[in-house]
Amino acid sequence: MRTFDELVGEAVAADVTGWGFGWLDGRATEERPPWGYARLLAARLPEAAAALDLDTGGGEIVAEVPVLPDRMVVTEGWAPNVERARALLADRGVEVVPVAQGDSLPFPDASFDLVTSRHPVRPDWDEIARVLVEGGTYLAQHVGPASAFELIEYFLGPLPQERLGRDPHAEARAARAAGLEVVDLRTARCRMEIRDVGAVVWLLRKCVWWVPDFSVEGYRDALERLDAELRAGRPFVAHSTRHLIEARRRR
């Protein structure tokens, strides 16, 4: 295995824009939820007349869908991802709309019959309900509670209050309060294995909200301890949590 500094240097120099995780191939693995969100999306989008994908990242999940609706719109709040999504989706006629986190959606009421999202930052249920037509559907895969917290708490220590966030049943209640009928709610806990310290650095650079003040120098001691464990053949095990939620705007 390469040295600590070589692995870390490579991870610091690597691109972290978009929502692709191919850089981790051979370095880390993560089980996938059993429902197969990409397959669900590929089946639902062609049936829509107008669809909206929220917090699309670099547009990777939409780009995987073979057949898109006549009108396909995506939103994203981070400028580098907006440009990446435009480069990836423009040739397919997808509208890429920058929307800052927390802002209202810049679309008229009842604009879409399908709204989707994979791992939205913070779903705005009132806005989702507003832009859906009557009988329209929201289909999304959300990050669940305490996702990857084994890794996060390795650096930050215990976070008991933060572990309570992103509760799927609380989100379902919020969706109902906004006028949506929740027709499906499924949860999954998926095993993650990380095999080299470069993968850890890359993940913390990409998912900046996990350890908000992360830098290699600031956490060098912890990274070196973890590197020693990984070199001894003991992969770091964590668990991601996900939930699938499908909701329909009441008629």
C-alpha positions as CSV (number, residue, x, y, z in Angstrom):
1,M,0.0,0.0,0.0
2,R,1.2,3.5,-0.7
3,T,2.2,5.8,2.1
4,F,-0.2,7.8,4.2
5,D,0.9,11.1,2.5
6,E,0.5,9.6,-1.0
7,L,-3.0,8.4,-0.3
8,V,-4.1,11.6,1.4
9,G,-2.5,13.8,-1.3
10,E,-4.3,11.9,-4.0
11,A,-7.6,12.3,-2.2
12,V,-7.1,16.0,-1.6
13,A,-6.4,16.6,-5.3
14,A,-9.3,14.5,-6.6
15,D,-12.5,16.1,-8.0
16,V,-15.5,15.9,-5.5
17,T,-18.2,17.7,-7.6
18,G,-21.4,16.0,-8.5
19,W,-22.9,12.9,-6.9
20,G,-20.9,10.2,-8.5
21,F,-18.9,8.0,-6.2
22,G,-16.8,6.1,-8.7
23,W,-13.6,7.4,-7.3
24,L,-14.1,5.0,-4.4
25,D,-14.1,1.9,-6.5
26,G,-11.6,-0.6,-4.9
27,R,-11.3,1.6,-1.8
28,A,-14.8,1.4,-0.2
29,T,-18.1,-0.4,-0.7
30,E,-21.6,0.3,0.4
31,E,-24.7,-2.0,0.2
32,R,-27.6,-0.6,-1.7
33,P,-31.2,-0.4,-0.4
34,P,-33.4,-3.3,-1.7
35,W,-35.9,-1.2,-3.6
36,G,-33.4,-0.1,-6.3
37,Y,-34.2,3.7,-6.6
38,A,-32.5,4.1,-10.0
39,R,-34.7,1.3,-11.4
40,L,-37.8,2.9,-9.9
41,L,-36.9,6.3,-11.4
42,A,-36.3,4.7,-14.8
43,A,-39.7,3.2,-14.7
44,R,-41.6,6.3,-13.5
45,L,-40.0,9.2,-15.4
46,P,-41.1,8.0,-18.9
47,E,-44.7,7.9,-17.6
48,A,-44.7,11.6,-16.6
49,A,-45.6,14.6,-18.8
50,A,-43.5,17.0,-16.7
51,A,-41.1,16.0,-14.0
52,L,-38.8,17.8,-11.5
53,D,-35.8,16.4,-9.8
54,L,-34.7,18.3,-6.7
55,D,-31.2,18.7,-5.4
56,T,-29.9,16.8,-8.4
57,G,-26.2,17.2,-7.7
58,G,-24.4,16.9,-11.0
59,G,-27.4,15.3,-12.7
60,E,-26.0,11.8,-12.5
61,I,-29.1,10.0,-11.4
62,V,-31.3,11.6,-14.1
63,A,-28.6,11.0,-16.7
64,E,-28.9,7.2,-16.1
65,V,-32.6,7.2,-17.1
66,P,-32.9,6.0,-20.7
67,V,-36.2,7.8,-21.5
68,L,-37.1,11.1,-20.0
69,P,-40.5,13.0,-20.0
70,D,-41.2,15.7,-22.6
71,R,-40.4,18.3,-19.9
72,M,-37.6,17.4,-17.5
73,V,-36.4,20.0,-15.0
74,V,-33.7,19.6,-12.3
75,T,-32.7,22.0,-9.5
76,E,-29.4,22.3,-7.7
77,G,-28.0,24.8,-5.1
78,W,-24.2,24.4,-5.4
79,A,-22.7,26.3,-8.4
80,P,-20.1,23.6,-9.4
81,N,-22.8,21.0,-9.5
82,V,-25.1,23.3,-11.6
83,E,-22.4,23.5,-14.2
84,R,-21.7,19.8,-14.1
85,A,-25.5,19.0,-14.5
86,R,-25.7,21.4,-17.5
87,A,-22.8,19.7,-19.2
88,L,-24.3,16.3,-18.5
89,L,-27.9,16.9,-19.3
90,A,-28.1,19.8,-21.8
91,D,-28.0,17.6,-24.9
92,R,-31.1,15.8,-23.7
93,G,-33.1,19.0,-23.3
94,V,-33.2,19.0,-19.5
95,E,-33.7,22.4,-17.9
96,V,-31.2,23.0,-15.1
97,V,-32.4,25.6,-12.6
98,P,-30.2,26.9,-9.8
99,V,-32.1,27.1,-6.6
100,A,-30.4,28.1,-3.3
101,Q,-31.1,25.9,-0.3
102,G,-34.2,27.2,1.5
103,D,-35.5,29.3,-1.4
104,S,-38.9,28.8,-2.9
105,L,-39.1,26.8,-6.1
106,P,-39.3,29.2,-9.1
107,F,-42.2,27.4,-10.7
108,P,-46.0,28.1,-10.8
109,D,-48.4,26.0,-8.8
110,A,-49.3,22.6,-10.3
111,S,-46.4,22.5,-12.7
112,F,-45.4,18.9,-12.4
113,D,-47.1,15.5,-12.2
114,L,-43.9,13.9,-10.8
115,V,-41.3,15.3,-8.4
116,T,-38.3,13.2,-7.4
117,S,-35.1,13.5,-5.4
118,R,-32.2,11.3,-4.3
119,H,-30.9,12.4,-1.0
120,P,-32.4,15.9,-0.8
121,V,-30.7,18.3,1.7
122,R,-33.9,19.3,3.5
123,P,-37.3,18.6,1.7
124,D,-39.6,21.5,1.7
125,W,-42.9,19.7,1.8
126,D,-45.1,22.8,1.3
127,E,-43.2,23.7,-1.9
128,I,-43.3,20.1,-3.1
129,A,-47.0,19.9,-2.6
130,R,-47.5,23.3,-4.3
131,V,-45.7,22.5,-7.6
132,L,-47.4,19.1,-7.9
133,V,-50.7,18.8,-9.8
134,E,-53.6,17.2,-8.0
135,G,-52.9,13.5,-7.9
136,G,-49.2,14.1,-8.7
137,T,-46.5,12.0,-7.0
138,Y,-43.4,12.7,-5.0
139,L,-41.0,9.8,-5.2
140,A,-37.6,10.0,-3.4
141,Q,-34.9,8.3,-1.6
142,H,-33.8,10.2,1.6
143,V,-30.9,9.9,3.9
144,G,-32.1,8.5,7.2
145,P,-31.1,9.0,10.8
146,A,-27.5,8.6,12.0
147,S,-26.3,7.7,8.6
148,A,-22.5,7.0,8.5
149,F,-22.4,8.2,12.1
150,E,-19.7,5.6,13.0
151,L,-17.3,7.6,10.8
152,I,-18.6,11.0,11.8
153,E,-18.4,10.3,15.5
154,Y,-14.9,8.8,15.0
155,F,-13.8,12.4,14.3
156,L,-16.4,14.4,16.3
157,G,-17.2,12.2,19.3
158,P,-20.7,11.3,20.4
159,L,-23.6,13.2,18.8
160,P,-26.7,12.0,20.6
161,Q,-29.0,14.9,19.5
162,E,-27.9,14.8,15.9
163,R,-28.7,11.1,15.8
164,L,-32.4,12.0,16.1
165,G,-32.6,13.9,12.9
166,R,-33.9,12.8,9.5
167,D,-36.5,10.5,11.1
168,P,-38.6,8.9,8.3
169,H,-41.8,8.9,10.4
170,A,-41.4,12.6,11.2
171,E,-40.8,13.3,7.6
172,A,-44.0,11.4,6.7
173,R,-46.0,13.5,9.2
174,A,-44.6,16.7,7.7
175,A,-45.6,15.5,4.2
176,R,-49.1,14.8,5.4
177,A,-49.3,18.2,7.1
178,A,-48.5,19.8,3.7
179,G,-51.4,18.0,2.0
180,L,-49.7,14.9,0.7
181,E,-50.9,11.3,1.2
182,V,-48.0,9.0,2.0
183,V,-48.5,5.8,0.0
184,D,-45.2,4.1,0.7
185,L,-42.5,4.4,3.3
186,R,-39.6,1.9,3.5
187,T,-36.3,2.0,5.4
188,A,-32.9,0.3,5.0
189,R,-29.6,0.1,6.9
190,C,-26.7,-0.6,4.6
191,R,-23.2,-1.7,5.5
192,M,-20.3,0.4,4.4
193,E,-16.6,-0.7,4.4
194,I,-13.7,1.7,4.0
195,R,-10.3,0.2,3.2
196,D,-7.9,3.1,2.9
197,V,-7.4,6.5,4.4
198,G,-7.6,8.3,1.1
199,A,-11.2,7.1,0.8
200,V,-12.0,8.7,4.2
201,V,-10.4,12.0,3.2
202,W,-12.3,12.0,-0.1
203,L,-15.6,11.3,1.5
204,L,-15.2,14.0,4.1
205,R,-14.3,16.5,1.4
206,K,-17.4,15.5,-0.6
207,C,-19.9,15.2,2.2
208,V,-18.8,18.5,3.9
209,W,-21.7,18.4,6.4
210,W,-20.4,15.2,8.0
211,V,-17.4,16.9,9.7
212,P,-17.9,20.6,8.9
213,D,-14.5,21.8,10.0
214,F,-12.6,18.9,8.3
215,S,-9.1,19.4,7.1
216,V,-6.2,16.9,6.8
217,E,-4.0,19.0,9.1
218,G,-6.7,19.6,11.7
219,Y,-7.5,15.9,11.9
220,R,-4.1,14.4,11.1
221,D,-3.7,12.5,14.3
222,A,-7.1,10.8,13.9
223,L,-6.4,10.1,10.3
224,E,-3.0,8.5,11.1
225,R,-4.6,6.3,13.8
226,L,-7.3,5.2,11.3
227,D,-4.6,4.6,8.7
228,A,-2.8,2.2,11.0
229,E,-6.0,0.2,11.6
230,L,-6.6,0.0,7.9
231,R,-3.1,-1.1,7.1
232,A,-3.5,-3.9,9.6
233,G,-6.3,-5.3,7.5
234,R,-9.2,-4.1,9.5
235,P,-11.6,-2.1,7.3
236,F,-13.6,0.7,8.9
237,V,-17.3,-0.4,9.1
238,A,-20.1,2.1,9.1
239,H,-23.8,2.0,8.1
240,S,-25.7,4.3,5.9
241,T,-29.5,4.6,6.5
242,R,-32.0,5.3,3.7
243,H,-35.7,5.6,3.3
244,L,-37.9,5.5,0.3
245,I,-40.9,7.7,0.4
246,E,-43.7,8.0,-2.0
247,A,-46.4,10.6,-1.5
248,R,-49.3,11.8,-3.6
249,R,-51.0,15.3,-3.6
250,R,-54.5,14.9,-2.5
251,R,-57.2,15.7,-5.0
